[in-house]
Amino acid sequence: MNIHTARKTRNSRGFTLVEVLVTITIIITLAAVIYVGMKRMRSSADKVVPTRNSS
């Protein structure tokens, strides 16, 4: 086994710390964007006045 194959097998075992941190950062950012959007939707839905069916 030469040096190049030893590096490939060692790196293919799992994720690096940087990859995990980037993934967590992306998930947190998406969750924050969704939370803000849902909050705005709720506040605008609260402003809508329900009307009676006039049928």
Biopython code that builds the backbone (N, CA, C, O; Angstrom):
import numpy as np
from Bio.PDB.StructureBuilder import StructureBuilder

atoms = [
    (1, "MET", "N", (0.853, -1.172, 0.000)),
    (1, "MET", "CA", (0.000, 0.000, 0.000)),
    (1, "MET", "C", (0.899, 1.236, 0.000)),
    (1, "MET", "O", (1.759, 1.396, 0.866)),
    (2, "ASN", "N", (0.688, 2.084, -0.967)),
    (2, "ASN", "CA", (1.508, 3.291, -1.017)),
    (2, "ASN", "C", (0.817, 4.437, -0.294)),
    (2, "ASN", "O", (-0.273, 4.270, 0.254)),
    (3, "ILE", "N", (1.448, 5.587, -0.295)),
    (3, "ILE", "CA", (0.957, 6.739, 0.481)),
    (3, "ILE", "C", (-0.388, 7.234, -0.044)),
    (3, "ILE", "O", (-1.258, 7.608, 0.742)),
    (4, "HIS", "N", (-0.567, 7.239, -1.369)),
    (4, "HIS", "CA", (-1.787, 7.789, -1.950)),
    (4, "HIS", "C", (-3.010, 6.940, -1.603)),
    (4, "HIS", "O", (-4.068, 7.490, -1.297)),
    (5, "THR", "N", (-2.887, 5.635, -1.643)),
    (5, "THR", "CA", (-4.045, 4.801, -1.301)),
    (5, "THR", "C", (-4.321, 4.828, 0.195)),
    (5, "THR", "O", (-5.470, 4.686, 0.614)),
    (6, "ALA", "N", (-3.286, 5.007, 1.004)),
    (6, "ALA", "CA", (-3.498, 5.089, 2.452)),
    (6, "ALA", "C", (-4.279, 6.350, 2.797)),
    (6, "ALA", "O", (-5.126, 6.316, 3.690)),
    (7, "ARG", "N", (-4.022, 7.443, 2.126)),
    (7, "ARG", "CA", (-4.764, 8.682, 2.383)),
    (7, "ARG", "C", (-6.215, 8.554, 1.947)),
    (7, "ARG", "O", (-7.116, 9.033, 2.635)),
    (8, "LYS", "N", (-6.444, 7.919, 0.820)),
    (8, "LYS", "CA", (-7.811, 7.783, 0.328)),
    (8, "LYS", "C", (-8.652, 6.927, 1.264)),
    (8, "LYS", "O", (-9.806, 7.257, 1.535)),
    (9, "THR", "N", (-8.096, 5.850, 1.751)),
    (9, "THR", "CA", (-8.877, 4.997, 2.641)),
    (9, "THR", "C", (-9.095, 5.665, 3.990)),
    (9, "THR", "O", (-10.138, 5.468, 4.614)),
    (10, "ARG", "N", (-8.137, 6.444, 4.445)),
    (10, "ARG", "CA", (-8.302, 7.118, 5.723)),
    (10, "ARG", "C", (-9.349, 8.213, 5.642)),
    (10, "ARG", "O", (-10.109, 8.401, 6.592)),
    (11, "ASN", "N", (-9.412, 8.943, 4.534)),
    (11, "ASN", "CA", (-10.353, 10.048, 4.393)),
    (11, "ASN", "C", (-11.766, 9.581, 4.072)),
    (11, "ASN", "O", (-12.711, 10.349, 4.253)),
    (12, "SER", "N", (-11.939, 8.370, 3.608)),
    (12, "SER", "CA", (-13.263, 7.927, 3.205)),
    (12, "SER", "C", (-14.040, 7.302, 4.356)),
    (12, "SER", "O", (-15.126, 6.768, 4.134)),
    (13, "ARG", "N", (-13.526, 7.350, 5.558)),
    (13, "ARG", "CA", (-14.211, 6.730, 6.697)),
    (13, "ARG", "C", (-15.391, 7.557, 7.184)),
    (13, "ARG", "O", (-16.400, 6.983, 7.595)),
    (14, "GLY", "N", (-15.305, 8.860, 7.156)),
    (14, "GLY", "CA", (-16.384, 9.687, 7.697)),
    (14, "GLY", "C", (-16.263, 11.120, 7.242)),
    (14, "GLY", "O", (-15.520, 11.444, 6.315)),
    (15, "PHE", "N", (-17.010, 11.968, 7.917)),
    (15, "PHE", "CA", (-17.030, 13.381, 7.589)),
    (15, "PHE", "C", (-15.993, 14.123, 8.417)),
    (15, "PHE", "O", (-15.645, 13.713, 9.525)),
    (16, "THR", "N", (-15.511, 15.218, 7.856)),
    (16, "THR", "CA", (-14.587, 16.054, 8.607)),
    (16, "THR", "C", (-15.376, 17.018, 9.483)),
    (16, "THR", "O", (-16.578, 17.198, 9.291)),
    (17, "LEU", "N", (-14.715, 17.620, 10.418)),
    (17, "LEU", "CA", (-15.361, 18.572, 11.315)),
    (17, "LEU", "C", (-15.905, 19.765, 10.538)),
    (17, "LEU", "O", (-16.982, 20.271, 10.852)),
    (18, "VAL", "N", (-15.178, 20.208, 9.542)),
    (18, "VAL", "CA", (-15.613, 21.360, 8.739)),
    (18, "VAL", "C", (-16.902, 21.018, 7.992)),
    (18, "VAL", "O", (-17.812, 21.844, 7.932)),
    (19, "GLU", "N", (-16.994, 19.828, 7.427)),
    (19, "GLU", "CA", (-18.203, 19.433, 6.711)),
    (19, "GLU", "C", (-19.405, 19.369, 7.640)),
    (19, "GLU", "O", (-20.501, 19.788, 7.266)),
    (20, "VAL", "N", (-19.215, 18.859, 8.823)),
    (20, "VAL", "CA", (-20.312, 18.785, 9.785)),
    (20, "VAL", "C", (-20.741, 20.185, 10.216)),
    (20, "VAL", "O", (-21.937, 20.461, 10.304)),
    (21, "LEU", "N", (-19.793, 21.062, 10.483)),
    (21, "LEU", "CA", (-20.131, 22.425, 10.901)),
    (21, "LEU", "C", (-20.836, 23.201, 9.796)),
    (21, "LEU", "O", (-21.765, 23.961, 10.068)),
    (22, "VAL", "N", (-20.404, 23.017, 8.559)),
    (22, "VAL", "CA", (-21.063, 23.697, 7.440)),
    (22, "VAL", "C", (-22.492, 23.188, 7.282)),
    (22, "VAL", "O", (-23.408, 23.973, 7.038)),
    (23, "THR", "N", (-22.682, 21.890, 7.419)),
    (23, "THR", "CA", (-24.026, 21.324, 7.310)),
    (23, "THR", "C", (-24.939, 21.846, 8.411)),
    (23, "THR", "O", (-26.090, 22.195, 8.150)),
    (24, "ILE", "N", (-24.437, 21.900, 9.631)),
    (24, "ILE", "CA", (-25.233, 22.419, 10.745)),
    (24, "ILE", "C", (-25.570, 23.890, 10.527)),
    (24, "ILE", "O", (-26.688, 24.317, 10.816)),
    (25, "THR", "N", (-24.625, 24.660, 10.027)),
    (25, "THR", "CA", (-24.857, 26.080, 9.751)),
    (25, "THR", "C", (-25.941, 26.263, 8.696)),
    (25, "THR", "O", (-26.802, 27.131, 8.834)),
    (26, "ILE", "N", (-25.903, 25.454, 7.647)),
    (26, "ILE", "CA", (-26.909, 25.551, 6.592)),
    (26, "ILE", "C", (-28.293, 25.195, 7.140)),
    (26, "ILE", "O", (-29.277, 25.864, 6.825)),
    (27, "ILE", "N", (-28.367, 24.158, 7.946)),
    (27, "ILE", "CA", (-29.655, 23.746, 8.514)),
    (27, "ILE", "C", (-30.211, 24.830, 9.429)),
    (27, "ILE", "O", (-31.406, 25.124, 9.386)),
    (28, "ILE", "N", (-29.364, 25.423, 10.248)),
    (28, "ILE", "CA", (-29.820, 26.494, 11.149)),
    (28, "ILE", "C", (-30.285, 27.703, 10.356)),
    (28, "ILE", "O", (-31.288, 28.323, 10.709)),
    (29, "THR", "N", (-29.576, 28.046, 9.296)),
    (29, "THR", "CA", (-29.964, 29.187, 8.471)),
    (29, "THR", "C", (-31.315, 28.941, 7.806)),
    (29, "THR", "O", (-32.170, 29.827, 7.793)),
    (30, "LEU", "N", (-31.511, 27.759, 7.261)),
    (30, "LEU", "CA", (-32.795, 27.440, 6.633)),
    (30, "LEU", "C", (-33.934, 27.444, 7.653)),
    (30, "LEU", "O", (-35.031, 27.918, 7.357)),
    (31, "ALA", "N", (-33.682, 26.927, 8.834)),
    (31, "ALA", "CA", (-34.702, 26.924, 9.875)),
    (31, "ALA", "C", (-35.061, 28.350, 10.274)),
    (31, "ALA", "O", (-36.235, 28.644, 10.503)),
    (32, "ALA", "N", (-34.088, 29.232, 10.361)),
    (32, "ALA", "CA", (-34.357, 30.623, 10.718)),
    (32, "ALA", "C", (-35.184, 31.319, 9.643)),
    (32, "ALA", "O", (-36.095, 32.085, 9.955)),
    (33, "VAL", "N", (-34.868, 31.054, 8.389)),
    (33, "VAL", "CA", (-35.626, 31.667, 7.295)),
    (33, "VAL", "C", (-37.071, 31.168, 7.305)),
    (33, "VAL", "O", (-38.001, 31.952, 7.114)),
    (34, "ILE", "N", (-37.256, 29.887, 7.524)),
    (34, "ILE", "CA", (-38.609, 29.330, 7.568)),
    (34, "ILE", "C", (-39.372, 29.888, 8.765)),
    (34, "ILE", "O", (-40.556, 30.204, 8.651)),
    (35, "TYR", "N", (-38.703, 30.012, 9.912)),
    (35, "TYR", "CA", (-39.359, 30.536, 11.113)),
    (35, "TYR", "C", (-39.834, 31.970, 10.894)),
    (35, "TYR", "O", (-40.953, 32.318, 11.272)),
    (36, "VAL", "N", (-38.996, 32.797, 10.289)),
    (36, "VAL", "CA", (-39.376, 34.194, 10.039)),
    (36, "VAL", "C", (-40.546, 34.248, 9.061)),
    (36, "VAL", "O", (-41.467, 35.045, 9.238)),
    (37, "GLY", "N", (-40.513, 33.412, 8.043)),
    (37, "GLY", "CA", (-41.617, 33.383, 7.077)),
    (37, "GLY", "C", (-42.920, 32.957, 7.712)),
    (37, "GLY", "O", (-43.970, 33.532, 7.426)),
    (38, "MET", "N", (-42.864, 31.945, 8.578)),
    (38, "MET", "CA", (-44.080, 31.486, 9.250)),
    (38, "MET", "C", (-44.610, 32.549, 10.201)),
    (38, "MET", "O", (-45.822, 32.711, 10.339)),
    (39, "LYS", "N", (-43.715, 33.269, 10.853)),
    (39, "LYS", "CA", (-44.131, 34.323, 11.779)),
    (39, "LYS", "C", (-44.843, 35.451, 11.019)),
    (39, "LYS", "O", (-45.846, 35.992, 11.484)),
    (40, "ARG", "N", (-44.309, 35.791, 9.852)),
    (40, "ARG", "CA", (-44.955, 36.836, 9.048)),
    (40, "ARG", "C", (-46.307, 36.374, 8.529)),
    (40, "ARG", "O", (-47.257, 37.156, 8.481)),
    (41, "MET", "N", (-46.396, 35.113, 8.142)),
    (41, "MET", "CA", (-47.676, 34.588, 7.654)),
    (41, "MET", "C", (-48.723, 34.600, 8.758)),
    (41, "MET", "O", (-49.884, 34.928, 8.513)),
    (42, "ARG", "N", (-48.319, 34.244, 9.964)),
    (42, "ARG", "CA", (-49.275, 34.245, 11.080)),
    (42, "ARG", "C", (-49.746, 35.652, 11.408)),
    (42, "ARG", "O", (-50.929, 35.870, 11.674)),
    (43, "SER", "N", (-48.825, 36.606, 11.391)),
    (43, "SER", "CA", (-49.224, 37.971, 11.720)),
    (43, "SER", "C", (-50.143, 38.550, 10.646)),
    (43, "SER", "O", (-51.073, 39.293, 10.960)),
    (44, "SER", "N", (-49.890, 38.216, 9.394)),
    (44, "SER", "CA", (-50.786, 38.717, 8.346)),
    (44, "SER", "C", (-52.111, 37.967, 8.362)),
    (44, "SER", "O", (-53.136, 38.533, 7.981)),
    (45, "ALA", "N", (-52.118, 36.709, 8.792)),
    (45, "ALA", "CA", (-53.376, 35.964, 8.891)),
    (45, "ALA", "C", (-54.220, 36.490, 10.041)),
    (45, "ALA", "O", (-55.448, 36.444, 9.973)),
    (46, "ASP", "N", (-53.591, 36.986, 11.087)),
    (46, "ASP", "CA", (-54.336, 37.546, 12.210)),
    (46, "ASP", "C", (-55.052, 38.849, 11.825)),
    (46, "ASP", "O", (-56.067, 39.203, 12.424)),
    (47, "LYS", "N", (-54.528, 39.540, 10.847)),
    (47, "LYS", "CA", (-55.140, 40.795, 10.409)),
    (47, "LYS", "C", (-56.370, 40.580, 9.543)),
    (47, "LYS", "O", (-57.187, 41.490, 9.400)),
    (48, "VAL", "N", (-56.516, 39.403, 8.965)),
    (48, "VAL", "CA", (-57.651, 39.126, 8.094)),
    (48, "VAL", "C", (-58.897, 38.967, 8.939)),
    (48, "VAL", "O", (-58.916, 38.222, 9.919)),
    (49, "VAL", "N", (-59.933, 39.679, 8.542)),
    (49, "VAL", "CA", (-61.196, 39.623, 9.278)),
    (49, "VAL", "C", (-62.096, 38.605, 8.617)),
    (49, "VAL", "O", (-62.412, 38.736, 7.435)),
    (50, "PRO", "N", (-62.516, 37.595, 9.356)),
    (50, "PRO", "CA", (-63.404, 36.593, 8.739)),
    (50, "PRO", "C", (-64.782, 37.193, 8.454)),
    (50, "PRO", "O", (-65.312, 37.965, 9.253)),
    (51, "THR", "N", (-65.342, 36.832, 7.327)),
    (51, "THR", "CA", (-66.658, 37.335, 6.953)),
    (51, "THR", "C", (-67.641, 36.178, 6.918)),
    (51, "THR", "O", (-67.262, 35.018, 6.756)),
    (52, "ARG", "N", (-68.916, 36.523, 7.076)),
    (52, "ARG", "CA", (-69.973, 35.509, 7.035)),
    (52, "ARG", "C", (-70.230, 35.090, 5.599)),
    (52, "ARG", "O", (-70.059, 35.869, 4.661)),
    (53, "ASN", "N", (-70.640, 33.857, 5.453)),
    (53, "ASN", "CA", (-71.111, 33.421, 4.137)),
    (53, "ASN", "C", (-72.472, 34.051, 3.901)),
    (53, "ASN", "O", (-73.380, 33.877, 4.713)),
    (54, "SER", "N", (-72.624, 34.756, 2.841)),
    (54, "SER", "CA", (-73.897, 35.411, 2.560)),
    (54, "SER", "C", (-74.648, 34.657, 1.469)),
    (54, "SER", "O", (-75.154, 35.257, 0.521)),
    (55, "SER", "N", (-74.713, 33.365, 1.609)),
    (55, "SER", "CA", (-75.430, 32.579, 0.595)),
    (55, "SER", "C", (-76.838, 32.265, 0.991)),
    (55, "SER", "O", (-77.559, 31.612, 0.237)),
]
sb = StructureBuilder()
sb.init_structure("model")
sb.init_model(0)
sb.init_chain("A")
sb.init_seg("    ")
for serial, (resi, resn, name, xyz) in enumerate(atoms, 1):
    if name == "N":
        sb.init_residue(resn, " ", resi, " ")
    sb.init_atom(name, np.array(xyz, "f"), 0.0, 1.0, " ", f" {name:<3s}", serial, name[0])
structure = sb.get_structure()
